[in-house]
Amino acid sequence: MKVLLISQGSTGDIYPLIALGKALQKANHSVAYATAPLYKEEIEKAGIKYQYAPPDWEKPVFVDCMRALDRQPNPIALLKQIYRSGLSFMGELIDTIDGLIQENDLVVCSYIFPHFKVLCDRHKVPFATITFCHSVIPAKDVTPDLIPKLNGFPASIQYLWNSFWWRLINKVVDQSINSISGPTFKSRQIPPIKNFISAPADLSIVCVSKSLMQQSRFLDSRFTYTGYLRWQSDTNDALEEELIQFCEGDAVPIITFGSVSFDNIQDIMSRFEKNWPKGQKIILQSGWAGLSIQINRPEIKIIDQVSHDQLFKYAACVIHHGGAGTTASVLHAGIPHVVVPHLGDQGFWAKEIIRLGAGIRLSKKHWPERLYKAVQRVRGDLHYAENARFCADQLSKESGSLHAVSVLESFVKGK
């Protein structure tokens, strides 16, 4: 079958669908990937057909958008900012995707664009979404974030309580999106968003590990776990030699905040530099935020983009933001975490890492001052390393991409 993949955002939104595309191709399906030109080279390097979709932004514009997201005080404000950022090109994006859909037998889209289902329904093409985190999926045994839990109450009461709040949050999310994008939807004959949380598509793939994560009792059977969809960029042979020479056979802490960006970067990194002890080696990946230090310190190595799997071979622990993709990479590497959440679901992933006993959390407000003690803590307690290795062993038995392909094939056959 011919499959169209659609995603936008940072690398954490793009790479999982590259992994899915490769698995679909291996199963003899034809695949095209529609996204911004920023990712064209990476997609074509993976051997997948690229299809143009707006916006025509250079990387600095994406970085500015991430910085704006980091300023949002809560998940609803964050979602509204995402749609606000896309207003300038949303109409063109809808028109572009509408022109691509009819050529395909299946459309698989990241969770942020459920309104594309209307276009797929018009062309009678099955539509599925990909969700990178299960914390936003309604489940009767899970109380939504920021809502008090009824611990100690009978299970039936807790289920009613949770279900009520999920329904209410669903309505709030729908109203929030429609208040921003409603006029654009209307101009393309797309009705207002309805059930963004509870029913984004007839099938919604949850690409996290079911064996490691808490198995929620989802309120709807359209949501299904498949396991992680992981894609890695090419290895860098020159950097490999640099890392070998720098580490000298020892594992060292690694900081990577991935695609996250934030205000006052120079001040934050100056505080880090001031509080990181001289002579203690650490690797700092600059990432989208452009993390750096002001003076040369030979024990602090700055690197640019590189495959997680290549880099984390040298890690004693990884200090990261808690993005879904980075968290998955550290879990697969089997090394302890120090999570510094910045936005969205990153606080949830920090809680999951703590639950798994594979790491600890630091606040983004004070992490530069508290980082060294945190690193000493996770390196000094063998339980963190043992639990991290257990997670990696569990994940080595899974193949999220193959499972996702099987689920999608069954979904299309059932249509």
Secondary structure, 3 states (H helix, E strand, C coil): CEEEEECCCCHHHHHHHHHHHHHHHHCCCEEEEEECHHHHHHHHHCCCEEEECCCCCCHHHHHHHHHHHHCCCCHHHHHHHHHHHCHHHHHHHHHHHHHHHCCCCEEEEECCCCCHHHHHHHHCCCEEEEECCHHHCCECCCCCCCCCCCCCCCHHHHHHHHHHHHHHHHHHHHHHHHHHHHHHHHHCCCCCCCCCCCCCCCEEEECCCCCCCCCCCECCCCEEECCCCCCCCCCCHHHHHHHHHHHCCCCEEEEECCCCCCCCHHHHHHHHHHHCCCCCCEEEECCCCCCCCCCCCCCEEEECCCCHHHHHHHEEEEEECCCHHHHHHHHHHCCCEEECCCCCCHHHHHHHHHHHCCEEECCCCCHHHHHHHHHHHHHHCHHHHHHHHHHHHHHCCCCHHHHHHHHHHHHHHCC
